[in-house]
Amino acid sequence: MMTALLGLEGYDVPTAESVAEGISLALSGNFDLVMLDWVFKDGTGIELCTMIRSTDTATPILFYSGMALSGDMDNAIRAGAQGFLVKPVDFDELLRSVSTFVSA
């Protein structure tokens, strides 16, 4: 749903369902922002964030997840993320967060 809504705002939002797809996508593209969930079918967003950071230290990473424990958020930031939004998030709040990193 958020992918479609962000698309309506002018953002191009490719998606990945696994860590393997995510790292492949991240390595093949030039992205203004990477949004990660916490859980993928073959690993975690932390693992993917760490993999991305091993080759790309510049692209902002924003977690958008239902994981709300303080330790989880801290781990995401330590892995290289610049922000963490806890689901559910109002679309306007998500849009404000995304727009701090990139323009449509």
DOSE-929878 format. One record per residue: residue in three letters; x, y, z of N, C-alpha, C in turn. Coordinates in steps of 0.05 Angstrom, whole numbers. Layout:
BEGIN
<pt><resn>ala</resn><n_east>X</n_east><n_north>Y</n_north><n_up>Z</n_up><ca_east>X</ca_east><ca_north>Y</ca_north><ca_up>Z</ca_up><c_east>X</c_east><c_north>Y</c_north><c_up>Z</c_up></pt>
...
***
This chain:
BEGIN
<pt><resn>met</resn><n_east>16</n_east><n_north>-24</n_north><n_up>0</n_up><ca_east>0</ca_east><ca_north>0</ca_north><ca_up>0</ca_up><c_east>17</c_east><c_north>25</c_north><c_up>0</c_up></pt>
<pt><resn>met</resn><n_east>38</n_east><n_north>26</n_north><n_up>17</n_up><ca_east>55</ca_east><ca_north>49</ca_north><ca_up>18</ca_up><c_east>70</c_east><c_north>53</c_north><c_up>-8</c_up></pt>
<pt><resn>thr</resn><n_east>78</n_east><n_north>31</n_north><n_up>-21</n_up><ca_east>91</ca_east><ca_north>32</ca_north><ca_up>-47</ca_up><c_east>73</c_east><c_north>47</c_north><c_up>-67</c_up></pt>
<pt><resn>ala</resn><n_east>48</n_east><n_north>39</n_north><n_up>-68</n_up><ca_east>29</ca_east><ca_north>52</ca_north><ca_up>-86</ca_up><c_east>25</c_east><c_north>82</c_north><c_up>-79</c_up></pt>
<pt><resn>leu</resn><n_east>22</n_east><n_north>88</n_north><n_up>-54</n_up><ca_east>18</ca_east><ca_north>116</ca_north><ca_up>-46</ca_up><c_east>43</c_east><c_north>133</c_north><c_up>-52</c_up></pt>
<pt><resn>leu</resn><n_east>67</n_east><n_north>122</n_north><n_up>-46</n_up><ca_east>91</ca_east><ca_north>137</ca_north><ca_up>-53</ca_up><c_east>93</c_east><c_north>140</c_north><c_up>-83</c_up></pt>
<pt><resn>gly</resn><n_east>85</n_east><n_north>120</n_north><n_up>-98</n_up><ca_east>85</ca_east><ca_north>123</ca_north><ca_up>-127</ca_up><c_east>67</c_east><c_north>145</c_north><c_up>-137</c_up></pt>
<pt><resn>leu</resn><n_east>44</n_east><n_north>148</n_north><n_up>-124</n_up><ca_east>26</ca_east><ca_north>170</ca_north><ca_up>-131</ca_up><c_east>38</c_east><c_north>198</c_north><c_up>-125</c_up></pt>
<pt><resn>glu</resn><n_east>57</n_east><n_north>198</n_north><n_up>-107</n_up><ca_east>70</ca_east><ca_north>223</ca_north><ca_up>-100</ca_up><c_east>94</c_east><c_north>228</c_north><c_up>-118</c_up></pt>
<pt><resn>gly</resn><n_east>99</n_east><n_north>210</n_north><n_up>-137</n_up><ca_east>121</ca_east><ca_north>214</ca_north><ca_up>-156</ca_up><c_east>146</c_east><c_north>199</c_north><c_up>-151</c_up></pt>
<pt><resn>tyr</resn><n_east>146</n_east><n_north>182</n_north><n_up>-130</n_up><ca_east>170</ca_east><ca_north>166</ca_north><ca_up>-124</ca_up><c_east>169</c_east><c_north>140</c_north><c_up>-139</c_up></pt>
<pt><resn>asp</resn><n_east>192</n_east><n_north>132</n_north><n_up>-149</n_up><ca_east>196</ca_east><ca_north>105</ca_north><ca_up>-161</ca_up><c_east>204</c_east><c_north>87</c_north><c_up>-139</c_up></pt>
<pt><resn>val</resn><n_east>188</n_east><n_north>66</n_north><n_up>-134</n_up><ca_east>192</ca_east><ca_north>49</ca_north><ca_up>-110</ca_up><c_east>196</c_east><c_north>19</c_north><c_up>-118</c_up></pt>
<pt><resn>pro</resn><n_east>220</n_east><n_north>11</n_north><n_up>-126</n_up><ca_east>224</ca_east><ca_north>-17</ca_north><ca_up>-131</ca_up><c_east>224</c_east><c_north>-32</c_north><c_up>-104</c_up></pt>
<pt><resn>thr</resn><n_east>215</n_east><n_north>-57</n_north><n_up>-104</n_up><ca_east>213</ca_east><ca_north>-72</ca_north><ca_up>-79</ca_up><c_east>228</c_east><c_north>-98</c_north><c_up>-81</c_up></pt>
<pt><resn>ala</resn><n_east>236</n_east><n_north>-109</n_north><n_up>-58</n_up><ca_east>248</ca_east><ca_north>-135</ca_north><ca_up>-55</ca_up><c_east>235</c_east><c_north>-150</c_north><c_up>-32</c_up></pt>
<pt><resn>glu</resn><n_east>231</n_east><n_north>-175</n_north><n_up>-35</n_up><ca_east>219</ca_east><ca_north>-192</ca_north><ca_up>-15</ca_up><c_east>239</c_east><c_north>-207</c_north><c_up>2</c_up></pt>
<pt><resn>ser</resn><n_east>264</n_east><n_north>-207</n_north><n_up>-6</n_up><ca_east>284</ca_east><ca_north>-222</ca_north><ca_up>9</ca_up><c_east>310</c_east><c_north>-205</c_north><c_up>11</c_up></pt>
<pt><resn>val</resn><n_east>327</n_east><n_north>-214</n_north><n_up>30</n_up><ca_east>353</ca_east><ca_north>-201</ca_north><ca_up>33</ca_up><c_east>369</c_east><c_north>-204</c_north><c_up>7</c_up></pt>
<pt><resn>ala</resn><n_east>368</n_east><n_north>-228</n_north><n_up>-5</n_up><ca_east>382</ca_east><ca_north>-233</ca_north><ca_up>-30</ca_up><c_east>372</c_east><c_north>-214</c_north><c_up>-52</c_up></pt>
<pt><resn>glu</resn><n_east>346</n_east><n_north>-211</n_north><n_up>-55</n_up><ca_east>335</ca_east><ca_north>-192</ca_north><ca_up>-75</ca_up><c_east>343</c_east><c_north>-164</c_north><c_up>-69</c_up></pt>
<pt><resn>gly</resn><n_east>342</n_east><n_north>-157</n_north><n_up>-43</n_up><ca_east>349</ca_east><ca_north>-130</ca_north><ca_up>-35</ca_up><c_east>377</c_east><c_north>-122</c_north><c_up>-40</c_up></pt>
<pt><resn>ile</resn><n_east>396</n_east><n_north>-140</n_north><n_up>-34</n_up><ca_east>424</ca_east><ca_north>-133</ca_north><ca_up>-39</ca_up><c_east>429</c_east><c_north>-132</c_north><c_up>-69</c_up></pt>
<pt><resn>ser</resn><n_east>417</n_east><n_north>-149</n_north><n_up>-84</n_up><ca_east>420</ca_east><ca_north>-149</ca_north><ca_up>-113</ca_up><c_east>409</c_east><c_north>-122</c_north><c_up>-125</c_up></pt>
<pt><resn>leu</resn><n_east>386</n_east><n_north>-114</n_north><n_up>-115</n_up><ca_east>374</ca_east><ca_north>-89</ca_north><ca_up>-124</ca_up><c_east>392</c_east><c_north>-65</c_north><c_up>-116</c_up></pt>
<pt><resn>ala</resn><n_east>401</n_east><n_north>-66</n_north><n_up>-91</n_up><ca_east>417</ca_east><ca_north>-44</ca_north><ca_up>-81</ca_up><c_east>443</c_east><c_north>-41</c_north><c_up>-97</c_up></pt>
<pt><resn>leu</resn><n_east>455</n_east><n_north>-64</n_north><n_up>-104</n_up><ca_east>480</ca_east><ca_north>-63</ca_north><ca_up>-119</ca_up><c_east>476</c_east><c_north>-55</c_north><c_up>-149</c_up></pt>
<pt><resn>ser</resn><n_east>452</n_east><n_north>-59</n_north><n_up>-159</n_up><ca_east>448</ca_east><ca_north>-54</ca_north><ca_up>-187</ca_up><c_east>437</c_east><c_north>-26</c_north><c_up>-193</c_up></pt>
<pt><resn>gly</resn><n_east>428</n_east><n_north>-12</n_north><n_up>-172</n_up><ca_east>415</ca_east><ca_north>13</ca_north><ca_up>-177</ca_up><c_east>429</c_east><c_north>36</c_north><c_up>-163</c_up></pt>
<pt><resn>asn</resn><n_east>421</n_east><n_north>60</n_north><n_up>-170</n_up><ca_east>431</ca_east><ca_north>84</ca_north><ca_up>-157</ca_up><c_east>406</c_east><c_north>96</c_north><c_up>-144</c_up></pt>
<pt><resn>phe</resn><n_east>404</n_east><n_north>92</n_north><n_up>-118</n_up><ca_east>380</ca_east><ca_north>100</ca_north><ca_up>-103</ca_up><c_east>385</c_east><c_north>125</c_north><c_up>-86</c_up></pt>
<pt><resn>asp</resn><n_east>364</n_east><n_north>141</n_north><n_up>-83</n_up><ca_east>365</ca_east><ca_north>164</ca_north><ca_up>-66</ca_up><c_east>359</c_east><c_north>157</c_north><c_up>-37</c_up></pt>
<pt><resn>leu</resn><n_east>345</n_east><n_north>135</n_north><n_up>-33</n_up><ca_east>338</ca_east><ca_north>126</ca_north><ca_up>-6</ca_up><c_east>332</c_east><c_north>96</c_north><c_up>-7</c_up></pt>
<pt><resn>val</resn><n_east>340</n_east><n_north>82</n_north><n_up>14</n_up><ca_east>333</ca_east><ca_north>54</ca_north><ca_up>17</ca_up><c_east>314</c_east><c_north>52</c_north><c_up>42</c_up></pt>
<pt><resn>met</resn><n_east>291</n_east><n_north>41</n_north><n_up>38</n_up><ca_east>273</ca_east><ca_north>36</ca_north><ca_up>61</ca_up><c_east>273</c_east><c_north>6</c_north><c_up>66</c_up></pt>
<pt><resn>leu</resn><n_east>277</n_east><n_north>-1</n_north><n_up>92</n_up><ca_east>278</ca_east><ca_north>-29</ca_north><ca_up>99</ca_up><c_east>258</c_east><c_north>-36</c_north><c_up>121</c_up></pt>
<pt><resn>asp</resn><n_east>247</n_east><n_north>-60</n_north><n_up>118</n_up><ca_east>230</ca_east><ca_north>-71</ca_north><ca_up>139</ca_up><c_east>249</c_east><c_north>-87</c_north><c_up>157</c_up></pt>
<pt><resn>trp</resn><n_east>239</n_east><n_north>-98</n_north><n_up>179</n_up><ca_east>256</ca_east><ca_north>-113</ca_north><ca_up>197</ca_up><c_east>259</c_east><c_north>-142</c_north><c_up>188</c_up></pt>
<pt><resn>val</resn><n_east>238</n_east><n_north>-153</n_north><n_up>178</n_up><ca_east>237</ca_east><ca_north>-182</ca_north><ca_up>172</ca_up><c_east>235</c_east><c_north>-187</c_north><c_up>142</c_up></pt>
<pt><resn>phe</resn><n_east>252</n_east><n_north>-204</n_north><n_up>131</n_up><ca_east>251</ca_east><ca_north>-214</ca_north><ca_up>104</ca_up><c_east>249</c_east><c_north>-244</c_north><c_up>105</c_up></pt>
<pt><resn>lys</resn><n_east>241</n_east><n_north>-256</n_north><n_up>84</n_up><ca_east>237</ca_east><ca_north>-285</ca_north><ca_up>84</ca_up><c_east>263</c_east><c_north>-301</c_north><c_up>88</c_up></pt>
<pt><resn>asp</resn><n_east>286</n_east><n_north>-288</n_north><n_up>82</n_up><ca_east>312</ca_east><ca_north>-302</ca_north><ca_up>85</ca_up><c_east>331</c_east><c_north>-288</c_north><c_up>104</c_up></pt>
<pt><resn>gly</resn><n_east>321</n_east><n_north>-270</n_north><n_up>120</n_up><ca_east>339</ca_east><ca_north>-256</ca_north><ca_up>139</ca_up><c_east>326</c_east><c_north>-231</c_north><c_up>150</c_up></pt>
<pt><resn>thr</resn><n_east>343</n_east><n_north>-213</n_north><n_up>159</n_up><ca_east>333</ca_east><ca_north>-189</ca_north><ca_up>172</ca_up><c_east>341</c_east><c_north>-163</c_north><c_up>157</c_up></pt>
<pt><resn>gly</resn><n_east>327</n_east><n_north>-142</n_north><n_up>163</n_up><ca_east>334</ca_east><ca_north>-116</ca_north><ca_up>153</ca_up><c_east>361</c_east><c_north>-107</c_north><c_up>163</c_up></pt>
<pt><resn>ile</resn><n_east>368</n_east><n_north>-115</n_north><n_up>187</n_up><ca_east>395</ca_east><ca_north>-108</ca_north><ca_up>198</ca_up><c_east>416</c_east><c_north>-121</c_north><c_up>181</c_up></pt>
<pt><resn>glu</resn><n_east>412</n_east><n_north>-146</n_north><n_up>173</n_up><ca_east>432</ca_east><ca_north>-160</ca_north><ca_up>156</ca_up><c_east>435</c_east><c_north>-145</c_north><c_up>129</c_up></pt>
<pt><resn>leu</resn><n_east>412</n_east><n_north>-138</n_north><n_up>118</n_up><ca_east>412</ca_east><ca_north>-125</ca_north><ca_up>92</ca_up><c_east>425</c_east><c_north>-97</c_north><c_up>95</c_up></pt>
<pt><resn>cys</resn><n_east>418</n_east><n_north>-83</n_north><n_up>115</n_up><ca_east>430</ca_east><ca_north>-56</ca_north><ca_up>120</ca_up><c_east>461</c_east><c_north>-59</c_north><c_up>122</c_up></pt>
<pt><resn>thr</resn><n_east>470</n_east><n_north>-78</n_north><n_up>137</n_up><ca_east>499</ca_east><ca_north>-82</ca_north><ca_up>139</ca_up><c_east>512</c_east><c_north>-89</c_north><c_up>112</c_up></pt>
<pt><resn>met</resn><n_east>499</n_east><n_north>-106</n_north><n_up>97</n_up><ca_east>509</ca_east><ca_north>-112</ca_north><ca_up>70</ca_up><c_east>510</c_east><c_north>-88</c_north><c_up>52</c_up></pt>
<pt><resn>ile</resn><n_east>489</n_east><n_north>-72</n_north><n_up>53</n_up><ca_east>489</ca_east><ca_north>-47</ca_north><ca_up>37</ca_up><c_east>511</c_east><c_north>-29</c_north><c_up>45</c_up></pt>
<pt><resn>arg</resn><n_east>514</n_east><n_north>-25</n_north><n_up>71</n_up><ca_east>535</ca_east><ca_north>-7</ca_north><ca_up>82</ca_up><c_east>563</c_east><c_north>-17</c_north><c_up>75</c_up></pt>
<pt><resn>ser</resn><n_east>567</n_east><n_north>-43</n_north><n_up>70</n_up><ca_east>594</ca_east><ca_north>-52</ca_north><ca_up>63</ca_up><c_east>603</c_east><c_north>-42</c_north><c_up>36</c_up></pt>
<pt><resn>thr</resn><n_east>584</n_east><n_north>-34</n_north><n_up>19</n_up><ca_east>591</ca_east><ca_north>-24</ca_north><ca_up>-8</ca_up><c_east>581</c_east><c_north>4</c_north><c_up>-13</c_up></pt>
<pt><resn>asp</resn><n_east>563</n_east><n_north>14</n_north><n_up>3</n_up><ca_east>551</ca_east><ca_north>41</ca_north><ca_up>-1</ca_up><c_east>548</c_east><c_north>55</c_north><c_up>26</c_up></pt>
<pt><resn>thr</resn><n_east>564</n_east><n_north>74</n_north><n_up>30</n_up><ca_east>562</ca_east><ca_north>88</ca_north><ca_up>56</ca_up><c_east>547</c_east><c_north>114</c_north><c_up>53</c_up></pt>
<pt><resn>ala</resn><n_east>538</n_east><n_north>121</n_north><n_up>29</n_up><ca_east>525</ca_east><ca_north>147</ca_north><ca_up>25</ca_up><c_east>495</c_east><c_north>147</c_north><c_up>24</c_up></pt>
<pt><resn>thr</resn><n_east>483</n_east><n_north>126</n_north><n_up>12</n_up><ca_east>454</ca_east><ca_north>126</ca_north><ca_up>8</ca_up><c_east>440</c_east><c_north>125</c_north><c_up>35</c_up></pt>
<pt><resn>pro</resn><n_east>422</n_east><n_north>143</n_north><n_up>41</n_up><ca_east>407</ca_east><ca_north>142</ca_north><ca_up>67</ca_up><c_east>390</c_east><c_north>116</c_north><c_up>68</c_up></pt>
<pt><resn>ile</resn><n_east>389</n_east><n_north>105</n_north><n_up>92</n_up><ca_east>373</ca_east><ca_north>81</ca_north><ca_up>98</ca_up><c_east>353</c_east><c_north>89</c_north><c_up>120</c_up></pt>
<pt><resn>leu</resn><n_east>327</n_east><n_north>83</n_north><n_up>114</n_up><ca_east>306</ca_east><ca_north>88</ca_north><ca_up>133</ca_up><c_east>291</c_east><c_north>62</c_north><c_up>139</c_up></pt>
<pt><resn>phe</resn><n_east>290</n_east><n_north>53</n_north><n_up>164</n_up><ca_east>274</ca_east><ca_north>30</ca_north><ca_up>171</ca_up><c_east>245</c_east><c_north>38</c_north><c_up>174</c_up></pt>
<pt><resn>tyr</resn><n_east>227</n_east><n_north>22</n_north><n_up>164</n_up><ca_east>199</ca_east><ca_north>26</ca_north><ca_up>167</ca_up><c_east>188</c_east><c_north>-1</c_north><c_up>175</c_up></pt>
<pt><resn>ser</resn><n_east>184</n_east><n_north>-4</n_north><n_up>202</n_up><ca_east>178</ca_east><ca_north>-31</ca_north><ca_up>212</ca_up><c_east>160</c_east><c_north>-30</c_north><c_up>237</c_up></pt>
<pt><resn>gly</resn><n_east>148</n_east><n_north>-52</n_north><n_up>242</n_up><ca_east>132</ca_east><ca_north>-55</ca_north><ca_up>266</ca_up><c_east>148</c_east><c_north>-62</c_north><c_up>291</c_up></pt>
<pt><resn>met</resn><n_east>174</n_east><n_north>-67</n_north><n_up>287</n_up><ca_east>192</ca_east><ca_north>-73</ca_north><ca_up>309</ca_up><c_east>196</c_east><c_north>-47</c_north><c_up>324</c_up></pt>
<pt><resn>ala</resn><n_east>188</n_east><n_north>-46</n_north><n_up>349</n_up><ca_east>189</ca_east><ca_north>-20</ca_north><ca_up>363</ca_up><c_east>206</c_east><c_north>-20</c_north><c_up>388</c_up></pt>
<pt><resn>leu</resn><n_east>221</n_east><n_north>-41</n_north><n_up>393</n_up><ca_east>237</ca_east><ca_north>-42</ca_north><ca_up>417</ca_up><c_east>261</c_east><c_north>-23</c_north><c_up>414</c_up></pt>
<pt><resn>ser</resn><n_east>267</n_east><n_north>-9</n_north><n_up>435</n_up><ca_east>289</ca_east><ca_north>10</ca_north><ca_up>434</ca_up><c_east>315</c_east><c_north>-3</c_north><c_up>424</c_up></pt>
<pt><resn>gly</resn><n_east>321</n_east><n_north>-27</n_north><n_up>433</n_up><ca_east>345</ca_east><ca_north>-41</ca_north><ca_up>425</ca_up><c_east>345</c_east><c_north>-47</c_north><c_up>395</c_up></pt>
<pt><resn>asp</resn><n_east>322</n_east><n_north>-53</n_north><n_up>384</n_up><ca_east>320</ca_east><ca_north>-57</ca_north><ca_up>355</ca_up><c_east>326</c_east><c_north>-32</c_north><c_up>340</c_up></pt>
<pt><resn>met</resn><n_east>316</n_east><n_north>-10</n_north><n_up>349</n_up><ca_east>321</ca_east><ca_north>16</ca_north><ca_up>335</ca_up><c_east>351</c_east><c_north>23</c_north><c_up>338</c_up></pt>
<pt><resn>asp</resn><n_east>362</n_east><n_north>18</n_north><n_up>361</n_up><ca_east>390</ca_east><ca_north>24</ca_north><ca_up>365</ca_up><c_east>407</c_east><c_north>6</c_north><c_up>346</c_up></pt>
<pt><resn>asn</resn><n_east>400</n_east><n_north>-19</n_north><n_up>344</n_up><ca_east>415</ca_east><ca_north>-37</ca_north><ca_up>326</ca_up><c_east>413</c_east><c_north>-28</c_north><c_up>297</c_up></pt>
<pt><resn>ala</resn><n_east>390</n_east><n_north>-18</n_north><n_up>289</n_up><ca_east>387</ca_east><ca_north>-8</ca_north><ca_up>261</ca_up><c_east>405</c_east><c_north>16</c_north><c_up>256</c_up></pt>
<pt><resn>ile</resn><n_east>406</n_east><n_north>34</n_north><n_up>275</n_up><ca_east>424</ca_east><ca_north>58</ca_north><ca_up>272</ca_up><c_east>453</c_east><c_north>49</c_north><c_up>272</c_up></pt>
<pt><resn>arg</resn><n_east>460</n_east><n_north>31</n_north><n_up>290</n_up><ca_east>488</ca_east><ca_north>21</ca_north><ca_up>290</ca_up><c_east>496</c_east><c_north>7</c_north><c_up>264</c_up></pt>
<pt><resn>ala</resn><n_east>476</n_east><n_north>-6</n_north><n_up>251</n_up><ca_east>481</ca_east><ca_north>-20</ca_north><ca_up>226</ca_up><c_east>484</c_east><c_north>0</c_north><c_up>203</c_up></pt>
<pt><resn>gly</resn><n_east>477</n_east><n_north>25</n_north><n_up>207</n_up><ca_east>481</ca_east><ca_north>45</ca_north><ca_up>186</ca_up><c_east>456</c_east><c_north>60</c_north><c_up>177</c_up></pt>
<pt><resn>ala</resn><n_east>433</n_east><n_north>55</n_north><n_up>190</n_up><ca_east>409</ca_east><ca_north>69</ca_north><ca_up>182</ca_up><c_east>409</c_east><c_north>98</c_north><c_up>193</c_up></pt>
<pt><resn>gln</resn><n_east>396</n_east><n_north>116</n_north><n_up>179</n_up><ca_east>394</ca_east><ca_north>144</ca_north><ca_up>188</ca_up><c_east>368</c_east><c_north>149</c_north><c_up>203</c_up></pt>
<pt><resn>gly</resn><n_east>349</n_east><n_north>131</n_north><n_up>201</n_up><ca_east>323</ca_east><ca_north>135</ca_north><ca_up>214</ca_up><c_east>308</c_east><c_north>109</c_north><c_up>218</c_up></pt>
<pt><resn>phe</resn><n_east>287</n_east><n_north>111</n_north><n_up>234</n_up><ca_east>270</ca_east><ca_north>88</ca_north><ca_up>241</ca_up><c_east>242</c_east><c_north>97</c_north><c_up>246</c_up></pt>
<pt><resn>leu</resn><n_east>223</n_east><n_north>89</n_north><n_up>229</n_up><ca_east>195</ca_east><ca_north>95</ca_north><ca_up>234</ca_up><c_east>181</c_east><c_north>69</c_north><c_up>243</c_up></pt>
<pt><resn>val</resn><n_east>164</n_east><n_north>71</n_north><n_up>263</n_up><ca_east>150</ca_east><ca_north>48</ca_north><ca_up>274</ca_up><c_east>122</c_east><c_north>47</c_north><c_up>262</c_up></pt>
<pt><resn>lys</resn><n_east>115</n_east><n_north>25</n_north><n_up>249</n_up><ca_east>88</ca_east><ca_north>21</ca_north><ca_up>238</ca_up><c_east>69</c_east><c_north>18</c_north><c_up>261</c_up></pt>
<pt><resn>pro</resn><n_east>45</n_east><n_north>26</n_north><n_up>259</n_up><ca_east>34</ca_east><ca_north>41</ca_north><ca_up>235</ca_up><c_east>42</c_east><c_north>70</c_north><c_up>237</c_up></pt>
<pt><resn>val</resn><n_east>47</n_east><n_north>81</n_north><n_up>213</n_up><ca_east>54</ca_east><ca_north>109</ca_north><ca_up>211</ca_up><c_east>34</c_east><c_north>122</c_north><c_up>192</c_up></pt>
<pt><resn>asp</resn><n_east>24</n_east><n_north>145</n_north><n_up>199</n_up><ca_east>7</ca_east><ca_north>161</ca_north><ca_up>182</ca_up><c_east>22</c_east><c_north>167</c_north><c_up>156</c_up></pt>
<pt><resn>phe</resn><n_east>9</n_east><n_north>165</n_north><n_up>133</n_up><ca_east>22</ca_east><ca_north>169</ca_north><ca_up>108</ca_up><c_east>36</c_east><c_north>197</c_north><c_up>107</c_up></pt>
<pt><resn>asp</resn><n_east>23</n_east><n_north>217</n_north><n_up>118</n_up><ca_east>36</ca_east><ca_north>244</ca_north><ca_up>117</ca_up><c_east>62</c_east><c_north>244</c_north><c_up>132</c_up></pt>
<pt><resn>glu</resn><n_east>63</n_east><n_north>229</n_north><n_up>154</n_up><ca_east>88</ca_east><ca_north>227</ca_north><ca_up>170</ca_up><c_east>109</c_east><c_north>212</c_north><c_up>154</c_up></pt>
<pt><resn>leu</resn><n_east>101</n_east><n_north>190</n_north><n_up>141</n_up><ca_east>120</ca_east><ca_north>175</ca_north><ca_up>124</ca_up><c_east>130</c_east><c_north>193</c_north><c_up>102</c_up></pt>
<pt><resn>leu</resn><n_east>113</n_east><n_north>208</n_north><n_up>89</n_up><ca_east>120</ca_east><ca_north>226</ca_north><ca_up>67</ca_up><c_east>140</c_east><c_north>247</c_north><c_up>77</c_up></pt>
<pt><resn>arg</resn><n_east>135</n_east><n_north>258</n_north><n_up>100</n_up><ca_east>153</ca_east><ca_north>278</ca_north><ca_up>111</ca_up><c_east>181</c_east><c_north>266</c_north><c_up>116</c_up></pt>
<pt><resn>ser</resn><n_east>181</n_east><n_north>242</n_north><n_up>127</n_up><ca_east>207</ca_east><ca_north>229</ca_north><ca_up>132</ca_up><c_east>222</c_east><c_north>223</c_north><c_up>106</c_up></pt>
<pt><resn>val</resn><n_east>208</n_east><n_north>212</n_north><n_up>87</n_up><ca_east>220</ca_east><ca_north>206</ca_north><ca_up>61</ca_up><c_east>231</c_east><c_north>232</c_north><c_up>48</c_up></pt>
<pt><resn>ser</resn><n_east>215</n_east><n_north>253</n_north><n_up>49</n_up><ca_east>223</ca_east><ca_north>278</ca_north><ca_up>36</ca_up><c_east>247</c_east><c_north>291</c_north><c_up>50</c_up></pt>
<pt><resn>thr</resn><n_east>253</n_east><n_north>284</n_north><n_up>74</n_up><ca_east>277</ca_east><ca_north>295</ca_north><ca_up>87</ca_up><c_east>302</c_east><c_north>284</c_north><c_up>73</c_up></pt>
<pt><resn>phe</resn><n_east>299</n_east><n_north>261</n_north><n_up>60</n_up><ca_east>322</ca_east><ca_north>248</ca_north><ca_up>47</ca_up><c_east>322</c_east><c_north>252</c_north><c_up>17</c_up></pt>
<pt><resn>val</resn><n_east>298</n_east><n_north>255</n_north><n_up>5</n_up><ca_east>297</ca_east><ca_north>256</ca_north><ca_up>-25</ca_up><c_east>272</c_east><c_north>271</c_north><c_up>-34</c_up></pt>
<pt><resn>ser</resn><n_east>274</n_east><n_north>284</n_north><n_up>-57</n_up><ca_east>251</ca_east><ca_north>297</ca_north><ca_up>-69</ca_up><c_east>239</c_east><c_north>279</c_north><c_up>-90</c_up></pt>
<pt><resn>ala</resn><n_east>213</n_east><n_north>282</n_north><n_up>-95</n_up><ca_east>200</ca_east><ca_north>265</ca_north><ca_up>-115</ca_up><c_east>209</c_east><c_north>274</c_north><c_up>-143</c_up></pt>
***
